[in-house]
């Protein structure tokens, strides 16, 4: 409970105006570049149980693709169904190129915008889901849903009178481009402040033999004081 309260308090002043399009959500607030604005969500990005799953699913030195705060306001419509790795133009069915977590900072209920999923859709080929098959992920605050990047899902409609706050962390294979360009959005002081696991997932790592190198050297050399 203390951690949840700390996250809520830290992100409240960072919440942006509502989204710019129906996908972001015209009644949904989002915080991008979270790591550069607060340390309160670090515990979500490098949670050891999540990393243990990723260690089995992805290649070593997998990357953080995105960390984002999402606050679905009362009256928001259901988000269009999508998959998180659809922008990688490889035919399905295939192995997922990433995975995602959504952490409930508030309770996720049937009517307050809980994330909807299409169970089993991570195994599909080019099939498109029927929106009536959406199933809400109902879970208590402090819980996490973990799913592969090939799973069809979307934010639910918020028919309640209260907002629904969540934090999502998405991860990808070390040889694909992350959604967020962390090496541009994160200051070097921030990179020095985060954990070694987060630093590695921001791209301060090498996928053998040399993907991620800077001037022929390991990118962590950039963090050395001069």
C-alpha positions in Angstrom: 0.0 0.0 0.0 2.8 2.4 0.8 4.5 1.8 -2.6 1.2 2.4 -4.4 0.6 5.6 -2.5 4.1 6.7 -3.3 3.7 6.1 -7.1 0.3 7.9 -7.1 1.7 10.9 -5.3 4.8 11.1 -7.5 3.0 10.8 -10.9 0.0 13.1 -10.1 1.8 16.4 -10.9 3.3 14.8 -14.1 0.0 13.7 -15.7 -0.4 15.4 -19.0 -3.5 16.7 -20.7 -5.6 14.0 -22.2 -4.6 12.1 -25.4 -4.3 13.6 -28.9 -6.1 10.8 -30.7 -8.5 7.9 -30.0 -5.6 5.5 -29.6 -4.0 7.5 -26.8 -7.5 8.2 -25.5 -9.2 11.5 -25.6 -10.1 11.1 -21.9 -6.8 9.4 -20.9 -3.8 11.0 -19.3 -0.3 9.6 -20.1 3.2 10.3 -18.8 6.1 9.6 -21.2 9.8 9.5 -20.3 8.9 8.4 -16.8 12.4 7.5 -15.8 13.6 11.0 -16.5 10.9 12.5 -14.3 10.7 10.3 -11.1 12.4 7.4 -9.5 9.0 6.1 -8.1 8.4 3.7 -11.0 11.8 2.1 -11.1 10.6 -0.8 -9.0 8.1 -1.6 -11.8 10.7 -1.5 -14.6 13.1 -3.9 -12.9 10.8 -6.0 -10.7 12.7 -9.2 -10.1 9.8 -11.6 -10.8 9.2 -9.9 -14.2 12.9 -10.0 -15.1 12.9 -13.7 -14.2 10.2 -14.3 -16.8 11.9 -12.2 -19.4 15.2 -14.1 -18.8 13.4 -17.2 -20.0 11.5 -15.6 -22.9 14.0 -13.2 -24.5 17.7 -13.1 -25.4 20.2 -11.8 -22.9 20.4 -8.0 -22.7 16.8 -7.5 -23.7 15.7 -3.9 -23.7 13.0 -1.8 -22.1 10.8 -0.7 -24.9 8.6 1.7 -23.0 7.7 2.8 -19.5 4.5 4.8 -19.3 1.9 6.0 -16.8 -1.7 5.7 -18.0 -4.6 7.3 -16.2 -8.0 6.4 -17.8 -10.5 9.0 -16.8 -14.3 8.6 -16.2 -16.2 8.5 -19.5 -13.3 7.2 -21.6 -14.3 4.9 -24.5 -12.7 1.4 -25.0 -9.3 1.6 -26.8 -9.0 -0.1 -30.2 -7.6 -3.6 -29.8 -4.0 -4.0 -30.8 -0.8 -5.9 -30.3 2.3 -4.3 -28.9 4.8 -5.7 -31.5 2.6 -5.2 -34.6 5.0 -2.4 -35.8 7.7 -5.1 -36.4 6.7 -6.1 -40.0 7.1 -9.9 -39.6 4.3 -12.3 -40.5 2.3 -14.2 -37.9 2.1 -16.7 -36.3 5.6 -16.2 -34.8 7.5 -16.0 -31.6 6.8 -12.8 -29.8 9.5 -10.1 -30.0 8.7 -8.7 -26.7 6.4 -8.8 -23.6 4.5 -6.3 -21.5 3.4 -5.7 -18.0 0.5 -3.6 -16.8 0.5 -2.8 -13.1 -2.7 -1.8 -11.3 -2.0 1.3 -9.2 -5.8 1.4 -8.6 -8.1 -1.6 -8.6 -9.0 -2.8 -12.1 -12.7 -3.5 -12.2 -15.3 -4.5 -14.8 -16.4 -1.0 -15.3 -13.4 1.4 -14.6 -11.2 0.8 -17.7 -9.5 -2.5 -16.8 -7.3 -3.7 -19.6 -9.2 -6.0 -22.0 -7.5 -9.0 -23.6 -8.4 -11.6 -26.2 -7.3 -14.9 -24.5 -5.2 -17.1 -26.7 -4.7 -14.5 -29.4 -1.0 -14.4 -29.0 -0.9 -17.7 -31.0 -2.9 -16.4 -33.9 -1.8 -15.7 -37.5 -3.3 -12.8 -39.3 -6.7 -13.3 -37.7 -8.4 -10.0 -36.5 -10.3 -10.2 -33.2 -14.0 -9.7 -32.7 -14.4 -6.8 -30.3 -17.2 -8.6 -28.5 -14.6 -11.2 -27.4 -12.8 -8.6 -25.1 -12.3 -9.9 -21.6 -11.4 -7.4 -18.8 -8.4 -8.2 -16.6 -9.9 -7.7 -13.1 -7.3 -7.4 -10.4 -6.6 -5.6 -7.1 -4.3 -2.6 -6.8 -0.7 -3.8 -6.6 -1.3 -6.7 -9.1 0.3 -7.1 -12.5 -0.8 -8.7 -15.7 2.1 -10.0 -17.9 1.5 -10.9 -21.6 3.4 -11.5 -24.8 3.7 -8.7 -27.4 1.6 -10.8 -29.9 -1.5 -10.7 -27.6 -4.5 -8.6 -28.8 -5.6 -6.2 -26.0 -6.7 -2.7 -25.3 -7.7 -0.3 -22.5 -11.3 -0.8 -21.4 -14.1 1.7 -21.3 -14.3 3.6 -18.0 -18.0 3.6 -17.1 -17.3 4.5 -13.4 -17.1 7.9 -11.7 -13.4 7.6 -10.9 -10.1 7.4 -12.9 -8.0 4.2 -13.2 -4.3 4.6 -12.8 -1.8 2.1 -14.1 1.9 1.8 -15.1 3.0 -0.2 -18.1 6.5 -1.5 -18.8 7.2 -3.1 -22.1 10.3 -5.0 -23.1 11.8 -6.2 -26.4 14.5 -8.4 -27.9 18.0 -6.7 -27.8 18.2 -6.7 -31.6 14.9 -4.7 -32.3 14.3 -1.0 -31.9 12.4 0.0 -28.7 9.4 2.2 -28.9 11.0 4.9 -26.8 14.4 6.3 -27.7 15.8 6.2 -24.2 19.3 7.1 -25.2 17.9 10.4 -26.3 15.2 11.0 -23.7 17.3 10.0 -20.6 19.9 12.3 -19.3 23.2 10.7 -18.3 22.7 11.7 -14.7 19.4 9.7 -14.8 21.2 6.7 -16.3 23.8 6.9 -13.6 21.0 7.0 -10.9 19.0 3.9 -12.0 19.8 0.3 -11.2 22.2 -1.7 -13.3 19.3 -3.8 -14.7 17.5 -0.7 -15.9 20.7 0.8 -17.2 21.2 -2.3 -19.3 17.6 -2.3 -20.5 17.9 1.4 -21.6 20.5 0.3 -24.1 23.7 0.7 -22.2 24.6 -2.9 -23.2 25.8 -4.9 -26.1 24.0 -7.6 -28.1 26.8 -9.7 -29.4 28.8 -9.2 -31.3 28.5 -5.4 -31.4 24.9 -4.2 -31.7 24.7 -1.1 -29.4 28.4 -0.1 -29.6 29.4 3.5 -29.5 32.6 4.5 -31.4 33.6 0.9 -31.2 33.3 0.7 -27.4 30.7 -0.4 -24.8 28.1 2.3 -24.3 28.6 2.4 -20.5 31.9 4.1 -21.3 29.8 7.2 -22.0 28.8 7.3 -18.3 32.4 7.7 -17.1 33.1 11.1 -15.5 35.4 13.3 -17.6 
